[in-house]
Amino acid sequence: GGGGGGGGGGGALRGGDLLLTVDGSPVRSLNEAEAASQASASVQLGVVRDGAPFAVTAPMLPSDGLGTTRVLGWAGLLLQETPDAVRAQRSVPAQGGVYASYRFYGSPPGRRHRL
């Protein structure tokens, strides 16, 4: 869960939040934050928002760094596992889902049928 605090912790990070600690250890760079979070399934983050400190627990998701490793062509679409960046932007669950990364011109999904 997330922590309270006058700045409105609310359990999720937002743009503009200032990360101070990971599992109680101060961090001064992205590299330090990444190193401090490597061995855990979740981490406790110390954050400041709008001048008010709060804590939030963040789940850590494994990433092999390979990106897309398999694509399936079906009916004029290229389908793949949903990329991490799309998951983050669209609030897609960590597991499951299919992402249509390309639609070929003239294929059934690319045609517009008008009656």
Z-matrix of the N, CA and C atoms (Angstrom, degrees):
N
C 1 1.438
C 2 1.497 1 109.64
N 3 1.273 2 116.46 1 176.33
C 4 1.446 3 121.04 2 -179.53
C 5 1.494 4 111.28 3 -104.90
N 6 1.297 5 115.82 4 170.66
C 7 1.447 6 120.92 5 178.63
C 8 1.499 7 110.37 6 -100.40
N 9 1.288 8 114.38 7 162.44
C 10 1.455 9 119.86 8 177.79
C 11 1.500 10 109.84 9 -86.57
N 12 1.277 11 115.43 10 -141.50
C 13 1.450 12 119.45 11 179.78
C 14 1.503 13 109.26 12 116.52
N 15 1.307 14 116.07 13 149.95
C 16 1.446 15 121.02 14 -176.89
C 17 1.510 16 113.53 15 -57.83
N 18 1.345 17 117.46 16 -26.51
C 19 1.456 18 120.34 17 -179.88
C 20 1.499 19 112.74 18 -79.55
N 21 1.302 20 118.25 19 -3.98
C 22 1.454 21 120.83 20 178.00
C 23 1.500 22 112.44 21 77.82
N 24 1.329 23 117.98 22 70.14
C 25 1.459 24 122.22 23 178.93
C 26 1.503 25 111.83 24 -56.32
N 27 1.321 26 117.10 25 -58.24
C 28 1.442 27 121.12 26 174.38
C 29 1.512 28 116.26 27 65.58
N 30 1.326 29 119.78 28 3.28
C 31 1.449 30 121.10 29 174.05
C 32 1.513 31 115.87 30 83.61
N 33 1.317 32 119.75 31 4.30
C 34 1.455 33 120.92 32 179.38
C 35 1.521 34 109.64 33 -141.81
N 36 1.321 35 115.47 34 146.78
C 37 1.456 36 119.96 35 176.18
C 38 1.518 37 109.89 36 -80.77
N 39 1.307 38 115.41 37 151.96
C 40 1.462 39 122.19 38 178.21
C 41 1.520 40 109.37 39 -133.76
N 42 1.320 41 115.18 40 161.34
C 43 1.457 42 119.85 41 174.26
C 44 1.515 43 109.81 42 -57.12
N 45 1.313 44 117.30 43 136.01
C 46 1.458 45 121.58 44 -179.43
C 47 1.513 46 113.89 45 95.95
N 48 1.354 47 118.17 46 -13.49
C 49 1.467 48 120.77 47 175.84
C 50 1.524 49 108.96 48 -64.92
N 51 1.315 50 115.87 49 143.62
C 52 1.458 51 121.89 50 179.06
C 53 1.515 52 108.32 51 -106.91
N 54 1.328 53 117.11 52 115.09
C 55 1.460 54 122.66 53 179.52
C 56 1.529 55 109.52 54 -81.84
N 57 1.334 56 115.92 55 124.14
C 58 1.465 57 120.91 56 -179.25
C 59 1.516 58 112.86 57 -107.77
N 60 1.354 59 117.00 58 -42.49
C 61 1.462 60 120.32 59 -175.65
C 62 1.525 61 111.19 60 -138.52
N 63 1.334 62 115.19 61 153.60
C 64 1.458 63 123.48 62 170.19
C 65 1.519 64 106.34 63 -125.34
N 66 1.329 65 116.08 64 117.68
C 67 1.470 66 122.17 65 -176.40
C 68 1.527 67 111.76 66 51.13
N 69 1.320 68 115.78 67 40.12
C 70 1.462 69 121.37 68 175.71
C 71 1.516 70 115.29 69 85.55
N 72 1.331 71 117.99 70 -9.42
C 73 1.467 72 121.06 71 179.69
C 74 1.519 73 110.22 72 -95.17
N 75 1.342 74 117.48 73 129.04
C 76 1.465 75 120.06 74 179.28
C 77 1.527 76 111.12 75 -62.09
N 78 1.328 77 117.05 76 142.75
C 79 1.464 78 121.92 77 176.09
C 80 1.521 79 108.59 78 -127.80
N 81 1.332 80 114.92 79 140.71
C 82 1.463 81 120.77 80 -179.13
C 83 1.515 82 112.73 81 -118.88
N 84 1.336 83 117.32 82 -3.79
C 85 1.460 84 119.93 83 -179.15
C 86 1.525 85 109.72 84 -152.05
N 87 1.315 86 116.21 85 165.50
C 88 1.452 87 121.23 86 176.98
C 89 1.523 88 110.55 87 -61.90
N 90 1.329 89 117.28 88 -38.32
C 91 1.466 90 120.57 89 178.70
C 92 1.529 91 111.44 90 -61.97
N 93 1.325 92 117.26 91 -41.68
C 94 1.465 93 120.48 92 178.13
C 95 1.524 94 110.78 93 -65.25
N 96 1.328 95 117.26 94 -41.64
C 97 1.470 96 120.73 95 179.00
C 98 1.520 97 110.68 96 -63.88
N 99 1.318 98 117.08 97 -41.94
C 100 1.462 99 121.15 98 179.01
C 101 1.523 100 111.07 99 -64.61
N 102 1.314 101 117.17 100 -44.94
C 103 1.467 102 120.79 101 179.85
C 104 1.525 103 111.36 102 -63.33
N 105 1.329 104 117.31 103 -38.58
C 106 1.465 105 121.12 104 -178.03
C 107 1.524 106 112.49 105 -71.06
N 108 1.311 107 117.96 106 -18.11
C 109 1.467 108 120.29 107 -175.60
C 110 1.521 109 113.75 108 -106.93
N 111 1.312 110 118.96 109 6.03
C 112 1.463 111 121.90 110 -173.57
C 113 1.520 112 115.30 111 -66.44
N 114 1.300 113 119.59 112 -37.45
C 115 1.462 114 121.45 113 -169.37
C 116 1.523 115 114.54 114 -97.90
N 117 1.309 116 118.43 115 11.07
C 118 1.463 117 120.31 116 -173.61
C 119 1.518 118 112.04 117 -119.52
N 120 1.342 119 115.24 118 152.18
C 121 1.460 120 120.54 119 173.23
C 122 1.526 121 110.28 120 -79.32
N 123 1.340 122 116.32 121 -24.80
C 124 1.460 123 121.75 122 174.77
C 125 1.521 124 107.91 123 -152.06
N 126 1.320 125 116.26 124 157.30
C 127 1.465 126 121.44 125 -179.24
C 128 1.523 127 109.63 126 -131.89
N 129 1.318 128 114.94 127 151.21
C 130 1.461 129 122.05 128 174.77
C 131 1.521 130 107.07 129 -95.92
N 132 1.323 131 116.73 130 121.18
C 133 1.458 132 121.62 131 -178.09
C 134 1.516 133 110.23 132 -105.90
N 135 1.324 134 116.25 133 133.12
C 136 1.458 135 121.97 134 171.68
C 137 1.519 136 107.60 135 -96.11
N 138 1.329 137 116.35 136 121.22
C 139 1.461 138 121.94 137 -170.73
C 140 1.531 139 109.65 138 -132.08
N 141 1.329 140 116.31 139 151.28
C 142 1.463 141 122.21 140 170.82
C 143 1.520 142 107.42 141 -118.44
N 144 1.348 143 115.16 142 129.47
C 145 1.469 144 121.46 143 175.72
C 146 1.517 145 108.08 144 -131.30
N 147 1.299 146 116.77 145 127.45
C 148 1.463 147 122.07 146 179.66
C 149 1.521 148 111.47 147 51.87
N 150 1.338 149 117.05 148 38.28
C 151 1.451 150 122.17 149 176.98
C 152 1.518 151 115.48 150 81.74
N 153 1.328 152 118.11 151 -2.56
C 154 1.470 153 120.99 152 -178.64
C 155 1.525 154 110.41 153 -112.29
N 156 1.344 155 116.75 154 127.14
C 157 1.468 156 119.31 155 178.87
C 158 1.534 157 111.23 156 -78.02
N 159 1.323 158 116.09 157 149.49
C 160 1.460 159 122.13 158 172.53
C 161 1.512 160 108.52 159 -157.04
N 162 1.322 161 116.37 160 169.79
C 163 1.464 162 122.36 161 179.02
C 164 1.514 163 109.11 162 -120.68
N 165 1.320 164 115.57 163 147.17
C 166 1.457 165 121.70 164 177.49
C 167 1.522 166 108.21 165 -142.51
N 168 1.326 167 116.49 166 141.00
C 169 1.456 168 121.47 167 175.38
C 170 1.519 169 108.05 168 -93.78
N 171 1.317 170 116.25 169 127.90
C 172 1.464 171 121.28 170 -177.50
C 173 1.522 172 109.95 171 -119.09
N 174 1.345 173 117.62 172 127.59
C 175 1.465 174 119.84 173 175.87
C 176 1.527 175 110.18 174 -71.99
N 177 1.302 176 116.32 175 146.46
C 178 1.458 177 121.48 176 177.40
C 179 1.521 178 107.99 177 -105.54
N 180 1.326 179 116.98 178 131.50
C 181 1.453 180 122.15 179 -179.88
C 182 1.521 181 109.45 180 -108.82
N 183 1.330 182 116.49 181 135.01
C 184 1.469 183 118.47 182 179.80
C 185 1.522 184 111.39 183 -67.94
N 186 1.314 185 116.52 184 144.57
C 187 1.457 186 122.07 185 176.92
C 188 1.516 187 108.51 186 -143.61
N 189 1.335 188 115.41 187 126.82
C 190 1.463 189 118.84 188 179.69
C 191 1.524 190 111.66 189 -86.59
N 192 1.333 191 117.58 190 -8.21
C 193 1.444 192 121.15 191 178.34
C 194 1.517 193 114.23 192 76.73
N 195 1.328 194 117.67 193 3.77
C 196 1.458 195 120.36 194 -177.14
C 197 1.529 196 113.20 195 -83.64
N 198 1.317 197 117.21 196 -20.28
C 199 1.460 198 119.49 197 -177.60
C 200 1.521 199 110.72 198 73.93
N 201 1.309 200 117.14 199 -142.42
C 202 1.463 201 122.04 200 -178.62
C 203 1.520 202 110.03 201 -72.86
N 204 1.315 203 116.25 202 125.08
C 205 1.467 204 120.90 203 179.76
C 206 1.519 205 112.46 204 -117.88
N 207 1.349 206 117.21 205 -10.07
C 208 1.459 207 120.08 206 -178.02
C 209 1.528 208 108.62 207 -151.15
N 210 1.335 209 115.92 208 133.38
C 211 1.458 210 122.32 209 178.71
C 212 1.523 211 107.48 210 -132.30
N 213 1.324 212 116.00 211 140.45
C 214 1.455 213 122.22 212 179.18
C 215 1.517 214 108.66 213 -118.89
N 216 1.332 215 116.82 214 129.11
C 217 1.449 216 121.01 215 174.46
C 218 1.518 217 108.93 216 -93.96
N 219 1.338 218 116.37 217 126.29
C 220 1.464 219 120.48 218 -179.15
C 221 1.513 220 109.57 219 -146.67
N 222 1.331 221 116.89 220 121.41
C 223 1.468 222 123.54 221 175.66
C 224 1.527 223 112.84 222 49.89
N 225 1.319 224 117.06 223 39.13
C 226 1.450 225 119.94 224 177.27
C 227 1.511 226 115.14 225 86.51
N 228 1.335 227 116.93 226 5.72
C 229 1.466 228 121.27 227 176.67
C 230 1.518 229 109.61 228 -112.98
N 231 1.324 230 116.58 229 147.78
C 232 1.461 231 121.35 230 167.11
C 233 1.516 232 106.83 231 -101.18
N 234 1.333 233 116.33 232 119.41
C 235 1.461 234 122.53 233 -177.49
C 236 1.513 235 109.43 234 -111.16
N 237 1.324 236 116.35 235 143.43
C 238 1.462 237 121.78 236 179.51
C 239 1.522 238 109.14 237 -153.73
N 240 1.317 239 115.41 238 170.28
C 241 1.465 240 119.95 239 172.92
C 242 1.528 241 107.84 240 -63.94
N 243 1.311 242 116.77 241 145.61
C 244 1.460 243 120.77 242 -177.81
C 245 1.532 244 110.34 243 -64.90
N 246 1.342 245 118.14 244 123.97
C 247 1.471 246 120.75 245 179.09
C 248 1.533 247 111.42 246 -63.49
N 249 1.330 248 115.87 247 149.95
C 250 1.468 249 121.15 248 -178.70
C 251 1.523 250 112.15 249 -55.91
N 252 1.325 251 117.83 250 -40.80
C 253 1.468 252 120.32 251 -178.84
C 254 1.526 253 111.21 252 -63.80
N 255 1.329 254 117.33 253 -37.69
C 256 1.466 255 120.70 254 178.31
C 257 1.520 256 109.82 255 -69.53
N 258 1.344 257 116.60 256 -40.73
C 259 1.477 258 120.24 257 177.05
C 260 1.524 259 110.36 258 -56.28
N 261 1.316 260 116.27 259 -45.54
C 262 1.464 261 120.54 260 -177.43
C 263 1.527 262 111.40 261 -66.29
N 264 1.315 263 117.72 262 -40.85
C 265 1.464 264 120.96 263 -177.85
C 266 1.515 265 112.70 264 -73.27
N 267 1.321 266 117.10 265 -32.63
C 268 1.465 267 121.45 266 -173.55
C 269 1.520 268 113.57 267 -107.01
N 270 1.322 269 118.41 268 5.67
C 271 1.468 270 123.41 269 -179.17
C 272 1.525 271 111.93 270 55.50
N 273 1.328 272 116.61 271 43.76
C 274 1.463 273 122.52 272 177.16
C 275 1.521 274 107.89 273 -82.27
N 276 1.350 275 118.82 274 138.39
C 277 1.466 276 120.51 275 178.16
C 278 1.531 277 111.77 276 -55.42
N 279 1.320 278 115.60 277 153.84
C 280 1.465 279 121.52 278 -175.29
C 281 1.521 280 113.06 279 -61.46
N 282 1.305 281 118.24 280 -33.48
C 283 1.460 282 121.10 281 -178.59
C 284 1.518 283 109.72 282 -117.44
N 285 1.309 284 116.07 283 144.30
C 286 1.455 285 120.97 284 176.35
C 287 1.512 286 113.04 285 91.06
N 288 1.303 287 114.67 286 174.24
C 289 1.447 288 120.85 287 178.77
C 290 1.512 289 112.22 288 95.62
N 291 1.312 290 115.30 289 154.11
C 292 1.460 291 122.74 290 177.75
C 293 1.516 292 107.33 291 -128.57
N 294 1.311 293 116.54 292 141.23
C 295 1.450 294 122.45 293 -178.57
C 296 1.529 295 108.57 294 -117.61
N 297 1.316 296 117.27 295 124.70
C 298 1.465 297 122.08 296 175.11
C 299 1.524 298 107.05 297 -87.67
N 300 1.322 299 116.47 298 103.71
C 301 1.459 300 120.41 299 -173.44
C 302 1.529 301 113.77 300 -88.22
N 303 1.342 302 117.45 301 -16.58
C 304 1.457 303 119.19 302 -179.85
C 305 1.519 304 109.49 303 -157.55
N 306 1.329 305 115.99 304 146.80
C 307 1.465 306 122.72 305 176.50
C 308 1.524 307 107.22 306 -125.33
N 309 1.324 308 116.14 307 121.22
C 310 1.460 309 120.33 308 -179.16
C 311 1.522 310 110.64 309 -75.46
N 312 1.331 311 116.73 310 135.04
C 313 1.456 312 122.59 311 178.89
C 314 1.532 313 109.25 312 -61.10
N 315 1.327 314 116.20 313 134.38
C 316 1.454 315 121.52 314 178.10
C 317 1.511 316 114.21 315 86.16
N 318 1.321 317 117.97 316 -6.35
C 319 1.464 318 121.36 317 178.58
C 320 1.527 319 108.98 318 -79.15
N 321 1.337 320 117.57 319 163.99
C 322 1.476 321 118.89 320 -179.97
C 323 1.534 322 113.74 321 -51.00
N 324 1.343 323 120.19 322 -43.54
C 325 1.476 324 117.58 323 178.90
C 326 1.527 325 112.41 324 -69.10
N 327 1.338 326 117.53 325 -19.65
C 328 1.452 327 120.93 326 -177.70
C 329 1.518 328 113.23 327 -88.48
N 330 1.306 329 117.14 328 -12.76
C 331 1.474 330 120.84 329 -179.48
C 332 1.509 331 110.72 330 -87.15
N 333 1.298 332 114.69 331 147.52
C 334 1.477 333 120.14 332 174.15
C 335 1.519 334 107.24 333 -111.59
N 336 1.294 335 114.31 334 118.84
C 337 1.454 336 119.44 335 179.69
C 338 1.520 337 108.96 336 -91.10
N 339 1.307 338 114.92 337 126.41
C 340 1.471 339 119.53 338 179.31
C 341 1.515 340 108.43 339 -117.73
N 342 1.287 341 114.74 340 137.27
C 343 1.466 342 120.05 341 178.20
C 344 1.503 343 111.40 342 -101.21
